[in-house]
Amino acid sequence: MQFEDWESDPEENPIECKLSQTPAAIRKRRSRMTNAEHARRRWIIDRHTQRAKRFGSTGSFTWEEWEAVLKAHNYACARCGATDSLYERLQIDHIIPLQCGGTNTADNLQPLCPSCNNWKRTKAIDYRKEKPNVYAHPSCANEKAQ
């Protein structure tokens, strides 16, 4: 016995196949994907906001601000240039880490791939092309890289 596909074979059951392709059914499938993506975005922003509160940092950012940061970096890692892929999404990195007194605002964010973000850890390194005058909190001065 073969496994059945999620859509019926049109030759075996033409009515059921047509029902799965109606505009309402297509919109329902699309809205599920959209809702899942919105939930993922909300979870990411909420997670960073909670971390900022835990470290006593100020500020917040929206998904649109994060998208602007990604666009400024051509949707690539600021350190190595790796592009965003299905298997390895770019991560939100705080240039001055939250635990070192950095803010949770869009001007303190840069996109890093998981390996570069893991390498950076709590160092205050700015990989942006247009670097504003940013300095690390004195407690992280010994970890600051050039």
Rosetta constraint file for C-alpha pairs under 8 A:
AtomPair CA 4 CA 8 HARMONIC 7.52 0.50
AtomPair CA 7 CA 17 HARMONIC 6.22 0.50
AtomPair CA 7 CA 20 HARMONIC 6.87 0.50
AtomPair CA 8 CA 12 HARMONIC 7.47 0.50
AtomPair CA 8 CA 13 HARMONIC 6.55 0.50
AtomPair CA 8 CA 14 HARMONIC 7.93 0.50
AtomPair CA 8 CA 16 HARMONIC 6.56 0.50
AtomPair CA 8 CA 17 HARMONIC 5.24 0.50
AtomPair CA 9 CA 13 HARMONIC 6.25 0.50
AtomPair CA 9 CA 14 HARMONIC 7.33 0.50
AtomPair CA 9 CA 17 HARMONIC 6.69 0.50
AtomPair CA 10 CA 14 HARMONIC 4.44 0.50
AtomPair CA 10 CA 15 HARMONIC 7.82 0.50
AtomPair CA 10 CA 16 HARMONIC 7.89 0.50
AtomPair CA 10 CA 17 HARMONIC 5.56 0.50
AtomPair CA 10 CA 18 HARMONIC 7.80 0.50
AtomPair CA 13 CA 17 HARMONIC 6.48 0.50
AtomPair CA 14 CA 18 HARMONIC 6.15 0.50
AtomPair CA 15 CA 19 HARMONIC 6.28 0.50
AtomPair CA 16 CA 20 HARMONIC 6.45 0.50
AtomPair CA 17 CA 21 HARMONIC 6.67 0.50
AtomPair CA 18 CA 22 HARMONIC 6.52 0.50
AtomPair CA 19 CA 25 HARMONIC 7.48 0.50
AtomPair CA 20 CA 25 HARMONIC 5.85 0.50
AtomPair CA 20 CA 26 HARMONIC 7.55 0.50
AtomPair CA 21 CA 25 HARMONIC 6.20 0.50
AtomPair CA 21 CA 26 HARMONIC 6.28 0.50
AtomPair CA 22 CA 26 HARMONIC 6.29 0.50
AtomPair CA 23 CA 27 HARMONIC 6.07 0.50
AtomPair CA 24 CA 28 HARMONIC 6.13 0.50
AtomPair CA 25 CA 29 HARMONIC 6.37 0.50
AtomPair CA 26 CA 30 HARMONIC 6.27 0.50
AtomPair CA 27 CA 31 HARMONIC 6.00 0.50
AtomPair CA 28 CA 32 HARMONIC 6.31 0.50
AtomPair CA 29 CA 33 HARMONIC 6.60 0.50
AtomPair CA 30 CA 34 HARMONIC 6.17 0.50
AtomPair CA 31 CA 35 HARMONIC 5.90 0.50
AtomPair CA 32 CA 36 HARMONIC 6.16 0.50
AtomPair CA 33 CA 37 HARMONIC 6.25 0.50
AtomPair CA 34 CA 38 HARMONIC 6.17 0.50
AtomPair CA 35 CA 39 HARMONIC 6.07 0.50
AtomPair CA 36 CA 40 HARMONIC 6.20 0.50
AtomPair CA 37 CA 41 HARMONIC 6.24 0.50
AtomPair CA 38 CA 42 HARMONIC 6.17 0.50
AtomPair CA 39 CA 43 HARMONIC 6.10 0.50
AtomPair CA 40 CA 44 HARMONIC 6.27 0.50
AtomPair CA 41 CA 45 HARMONIC 6.33 0.50
AtomPair CA 41 CA 63 HARMONIC 6.95 0.50
AtomPair CA 42 CA 46 HARMONIC 5.96 0.50
AtomPair CA 43 CA 47 HARMONIC 5.96 0.50
AtomPair CA 44 CA 48 HARMONIC 6.44 0.50
AtomPair CA 45 CA 49 HARMONIC 6.21 0.50
AtomPair CA 45 CA 61 HARMONIC 7.51 0.50
AtomPair CA 45 CA 62 HARMONIC 7.06 0.50
AtomPair CA 45 CA 63 HARMONIC 7.10 0.50
AtomPair CA 46 CA 50 HARMONIC 6.10 0.50
AtomPair CA 47 CA 51 HARMONIC 6.27 0.50
AtomPair CA 48 CA 52 HARMONIC 6.15 0.50
AtomPair CA 48 CA 104 HARMONIC 7.66 0.50
AtomPair CA 49 CA 53 HARMONIC 6.31 0.50
AtomPair CA 49 CA 60 HARMONIC 6.42 0.50
AtomPair CA 49 CA 104 HARMONIC 7.28 0.50
AtomPair CA 50 CA 54 HARMONIC 6.21 0.50
AtomPair CA 51 CA 55 HARMONIC 6.37 0.50
AtomPair CA 51 CA 98 HARMONIC 7.82 0.50
AtomPair CA 52 CA 56 HARMONIC 6.05 0.50
AtomPair CA 52 CA 57 HARMONIC 4.88 0.50
AtomPair CA 52 CA 58 HARMONIC 6.83 0.50
AtomPair CA 52 CA 98 HARMONIC 6.17 0.50
AtomPair CA 52 CA 103 HARMONIC 7.65 0.50
AtomPair CA 52 CA 104 HARMONIC 6.25 0.50
AtomPair CA 53 CA 57 HARMONIC 5.83 0.50
AtomPair CA 53 CA 58 HARMONIC 7.36 0.50
AtomPair CA 55 CA 98 HARMONIC 6.26 0.50
AtomPair CA 55 CA 99 HARMONIC 5.56 0.50
AtomPair CA 55 CA 101 HARMONIC 7.96 0.50
AtomPair CA 57 CA 98 HARMONIC 6.21 0.50
AtomPair CA 57 CA 99 HARMONIC 7.99 0.50
AtomPair CA 57 CA 101 HARMONIC 6.46 0.50
AtomPair CA 57 CA 102 HARMONIC 6.61 0.50
AtomPair CA 57 CA 103 HARMONIC 5.45 0.50
AtomPair CA 57 CA 104 HARMONIC 6.56 0.50
AtomPair CA 58 CA 103 HARMONIC 5.43 0.50
AtomPair CA 58 CA 104 HARMONIC 6.03 0.50
AtomPair CA 58 CA 105 HARMONIC 7.93 0.50
AtomPair CA 59 CA 103 HARMONIC 6.00 0.50
AtomPair CA 59 CA 104 HARMONIC 4.89 0.50
AtomPair CA 59 CA 105 HARMONIC 5.28 0.50
AtomPair CA 60 CA 104 HARMONIC 5.08 0.50
AtomPair CA 60 CA 105 HARMONIC 5.06 0.50
AtomPair CA 60 CA 106 HARMONIC 7.65 0.50
AtomPair CA 61 CA 65 HARMONIC 6.26 0.50
AtomPair CA 61 CA 66 HARMONIC 7.25 0.50
AtomPair CA 61 CA 104 HARMONIC 6.87 0.50
AtomPair CA 61 CA 105 HARMONIC 5.27 0.50
AtomPair CA 61 CA 106 HARMONIC 5.68 0.50
AtomPair CA 62 CA 66 HARMONIC 6.47 0.50
AtomPair CA 63 CA 67 HARMONIC 6.13 0.50
AtomPair CA 64 CA 68 HARMONIC 6.29 0.50
AtomPair CA 65 CA 69 HARMONIC 6.41 0.50
AtomPair CA 65 CA 106 HARMONIC 6.11 0.50
AtomPair CA 66 CA 70 HARMONIC 6.26 0.50
AtomPair CA 66 CA 106 HARMONIC 6.64 0.50
AtomPair CA 66 CA 109 HARMONIC 7.85 0.50
AtomPair CA 67 CA 71 HARMONIC 6.09 0.50
AtomPair CA 68 CA 72 HARMONIC 6.15 0.50
AtomPair CA 69 CA 73 HARMONIC 6.50 0.50
AtomPair CA 69 CA 106 HARMONIC 7.39 0.50
AtomPair CA 69 CA 109 HARMONIC 7.30 0.50
AtomPair CA 69 CA 110 HARMONIC 6.71 0.50
AtomPair CA 69 CA 111 HARMONIC 7.45 0.50
AtomPair CA 70 CA 74 HARMONIC 6.17 0.50
AtomPair CA 70 CA 75 HARMONIC 4.81 0.50
AtomPair CA 70 CA 76 HARMONIC 7.21 0.50
AtomPair CA 70 CA 110 HARMONIC 7.72 0.50
AtomPair CA 70 CA 111 HARMONIC 6.44 0.50
AtomPair CA 71 CA 75 HARMONIC 5.59 0.50
AtomPair CA 73 CA 77 HARMONIC 7.34 0.50
AtomPair CA 73 CA 78 HARMONIC 6.56 0.50
AtomPair CA 73 CA 111 HARMONIC 7.58 0.50
AtomPair CA 73 CA 128 HARMONIC 7.99 0.50
AtomPair CA 75 CA 83 HARMONIC 6.06 0.50
AtomPair CA 75 CA 84 HARMONIC 6.28 0.50
AtomPair CA 75 CA 111 HARMONIC 7.91 0.50
AtomPair CA 76 CA 81 HARMONIC 5.14 0.50
AtomPair CA 76 CA 82 HARMONIC 5.30 0.50
AtomPair CA 76 CA 83 HARMONIC 4.22 0.50
AtomPair CA 76 CA 84 HARMONIC 6.12 0.50
AtomPair CA 76 CA 90 HARMONIC 7.46 0.50
AtomPair CA 76 CA 111 HARMONIC 7.07 0.50
AtomPair CA 76 CA 112 HARMONIC 7.61 0.50
AtomPair CA 77 CA 81 HARMONIC 4.54 0.50
AtomPair CA 77 CA 82 HARMONIC 5.11 0.50
AtomPair CA 77 CA 83 HARMONIC 6.29 0.50
AtomPair CA 77 CA 84 HARMONIC 7.82 0.50
AtomPair CA 77 CA 90 HARMONIC 6.75 0.50
AtomPair CA 77 CA 111 HARMONIC 5.42 0.50
AtomPair CA 77 CA 112 HARMONIC 4.45 0.50
AtomPair CA 77 CA 113 HARMONIC 5.43 0.50
AtomPair CA 78 CA 110 HARMONIC 6.67 0.50
AtomPair CA 78 CA 111 HARMONIC 5.84 0.50
AtomPair CA 78 CA 112 HARMONIC 5.76 0.50
AtomPair CA 78 CA 127 HARMONIC 5.55 0.50
AtomPair CA 78 CA 128 HARMONIC 6.40 0.50
AtomPair CA 79 CA 112 HARMONIC 6.70 0.50
AtomPair CA 79 CA 116 HARMONIC 6.86 0.50
AtomPair CA 79 CA 127 HARMONIC 5.89 0.50
AtomPair CA 80 CA 116 HARMONIC 7.47 0.50
AtomPair CA 82 CA 113 HARMONIC 6.85 0.50
AtomPair CA 83 CA 90 HARMONIC 7.73 0.50
AtomPair CA 84 CA 88 HARMONIC 6.42 0.50
AtomPair CA 84 CA 89 HARMONIC 5.20 0.50
AtomPair CA 84 CA 90 HARMONIC 5.62 0.50
AtomPair CA 84 CA 113 HARMONIC 7.83 0.50
AtomPair CA 85 CA 89 HARMONIC 5.81 0.50
AtomPair CA 88 CA 113 HARMONIC 7.19 0.50
AtomPair CA 88 CA 114 HARMONIC 7.23 0.50
AtomPair CA 89 CA 113 HARMONIC 6.76 0.50
AtomPair CA 89 CA 114 HARMONIC 7.58 0.50
AtomPair CA 90 CA 111 HARMONIC 5.86 0.50
AtomPair CA 90 CA 112 HARMONIC 5.49 0.50
AtomPair CA 90 CA 113 HARMONIC 4.68 0.50
AtomPair CA 90 CA 114 HARMONIC 6.72 0.50
AtomPair CA 91 CA 111 HARMONIC 5.66 0.50
AtomPair CA 91 CA 112 HARMONIC 5.34 0.50
AtomPair CA 91 CA 113 HARMONIC 5.84 0.50
AtomPair CA 91 CA 114 HARMONIC 6.35 0.50
AtomPair CA 91 CA 117 HARMONIC 7.34 0.50
AtomPair CA 92 CA 109 HARMONIC 6.53 0.50
AtomPair CA 92 CA 110 HARMONIC 6.28 0.50
AtomPair CA 92 CA 111 HARMONIC 5.30 0.50
AtomPair CA 92 CA 112 HARMONIC 6.64 0.50
AtomPair CA 93 CA 97 HARMONIC 7.94 0.50
AtomPair CA 93 CA 109 HARMONIC 5.56 0.50
AtomPair CA 93 CA 110 HARMONIC 5.32 0.50
AtomPair CA 93 CA 111 HARMONIC 5.92 0.50
AtomPair CA 93 CA 112 HARMONIC 6.30 0.50
AtomPair CA 93 CA 117 HARMONIC 6.78 0.50
AtomPair CA 94 CA 98 HARMONIC 6.92 0.50
AtomPair CA 94 CA 102 HARMONIC 7.29 0.50
AtomPair CA 94 CA 103 HARMONIC 7.95 0.50
AtomPair CA 94 CA 104 HARMONIC 7.41 0.50
AtomPair CA 94 CA 108 HARMONIC 5.49 0.50
AtomPair CA 94 CA 109 HARMONIC 4.73 0.50
AtomPair CA 94 CA 110 HARMONIC 6.46 0.50
AtomPair CA 95 CA 102 HARMONIC 7.60 0.50
AtomPair CA 95 CA 108 HARMONIC 5.36 0.50
AtomPair CA 95 CA 109 HARMONIC 5.81 0.50
AtomPair CA 95 CA 110 HARMONIC 6.57 0.50
AtomPair CA 95 CA 124 HARMONIC 5.57 0.50
AtomPair CA 95 CA 125 HARMONIC 5.84 0.50
AtomPair CA 95 CA 126 HARMONIC 5.57 0.50
AtomPair CA 96 CA 100 HARMONIC 6.64 0.50
AtomPair CA 96 CA 101 HARMONIC 7.09 0.50
AtomPair CA 96 CA 102 HARMONIC 4.66 0.50
AtomPair CA 96 CA 103 HARMONIC 7.49 0.50
AtomPair CA 96 CA 108 HARMONIC 6.67 0.50
AtomPair CA 96 CA 122 HARMONIC 7.96 0.50
AtomPair CA 96 CA 123 HARMONIC 7.47 0.50
AtomPair CA 96 CA 124 HARMONIC 4.74 0.50
AtomPair CA 96 CA 125 HARMONIC 7.21 0.50
AtomPair CA 96 CA 135 HARMONIC 7.68 0.50
AtomPair CA 96 CA 136 HARMONIC 5.91 0.50
AtomPair CA 96 CA 137 HARMONIC 7.74 0.50
AtomPair CA 97 CA 101 HARMONIC 6.68 0.50
AtomPair CA 97 CA 102 HARMONIC 5.18 0.50
AtomPair CA 97 CA 103 HARMONIC 7.88 0.50
AtomPair CA 97 CA 122 HARMONIC 5.80 0.50
AtomPair CA 97 CA 123 HARMONIC 7.23 0.50
AtomPair CA 97 CA 124 HARMONIC 6.46 0.50
AtomPair CA 98 CA 102 HARMONIC 4.54 0.50
AtomPair CA 98 CA 103 HARMONIC 6.22 0.50
AtomPair CA 98 CA 104 HARMONIC 7.11 0.50
AtomPair CA 99 CA 122 HARMONIC 7.84 0.50
AtomPair CA 100 CA 122 HARMONIC 7.73 0.50
AtomPair CA 100 CA 136 HARMONIC 7.21 0.50
AtomPair CA 100 CA 137 HARMONIC 5.61 0.50
AtomPair CA 100 CA 138 HARMONIC 7.97 0.50
AtomPair CA 100 CA 139 HARMONIC 6.27 0.50
AtomPair CA 100 CA 140 HARMONIC 5.69 0.50
AtomPair CA 101 CA 136 HARMONIC 7.66 0.50
AtomPair CA 101 CA 137 HARMONIC 5.57 0.50
AtomPair CA 102 CA 108 HARMONIC 7.30 0.50
AtomPair CA 102 CA 136 HARMONIC 7.58 0.50
AtomPair CA 102 CA 137 HARMONIC 7.33 0.50
AtomPair CA 103 CA 108 HARMONIC 6.49 0.50
AtomPair CA 104 CA 108 HARMONIC 6.75 0.50
AtomPair CA 104 CA 109 HARMONIC 7.92 0.50
AtomPair CA 105 CA 109 HARMONIC 7.01 0.50
AtomPair CA 110 CA 126 HARMONIC 8.00 0.50
AtomPair CA 110 CA 127 HARMONIC 7.56 0.50
AtomPair CA 110 CA 128 HARMONIC 7.17 0.50
AtomPair CA 112 CA 116 HARMONIC 5.91 0.50
AtomPair CA 112 CA 117 HARMONIC 5.50 0.50
AtomPair CA 113 CA 117 HARMONIC 6.06 0.50
AtomPair CA 114 CA 118 HARMONIC 6.02 0.50
AtomPair CA 115 CA 119 HARMONIC 6.17 0.50
AtomPair CA 116 CA 120 HARMONIC 6.11 0.50
AtomPair CA 117 CA 121 HARMONIC 6.26 0.50
AtomPair CA 120 CA 125 HARMONIC 7.57 0.50
AtomPair CA 122 CA 143 HARMONIC 7.42 0.50
AtomPair CA 123 CA 140 HARMONIC 7.39 0.50
AtomPair CA 123 CA 143 HARMONIC 5.22 0.50
AtomPair CA 123 CA 144 HARMONIC 5.39 0.50
AtomPair CA 123 CA 145 HARMONIC 6.71 0.50
AtomPair CA 124 CA 135 HARMONIC 7.99 0.50
AtomPair CA 124 CA 136 HARMONIC 6.10 0.50
AtomPair CA 124 CA 140 HARMONIC 7.47 0.50
AtomPair CA 124 CA 143 HARMONIC 7.00 0.50
AtomPair CA 124 CA 144 HARMONIC 5.04 0.50
AtomPair CA 124 CA 145 HARMONIC 6.67 0.50
AtomPair CA 125 CA 144 HARMONIC 6.61 0.50
AtomPair CA 125 CA 145 HARMONIC 5.94 0.50
AtomPair CA 125 CA 146 HARMONIC 7.16 0.50
AtomPair CA 126 CA 131 HARMONIC 7.10 0.50
AtomPair CA 127 CA 131 HARMONIC 7.85 0.50
AtomPair CA 136 CA 140 HARMONIC 6.18 0.50
AtomPair CA 136 CA 141 HARMONIC 6.20 0.50
AtomPair CA 136 CA 144 HARMONIC 7.03 0.50
AtomPair CA 137 CA 141 HARMONIC 6.55 0.50
AtomPair CA 140 CA 144 HARMONIC 6.40 0.50
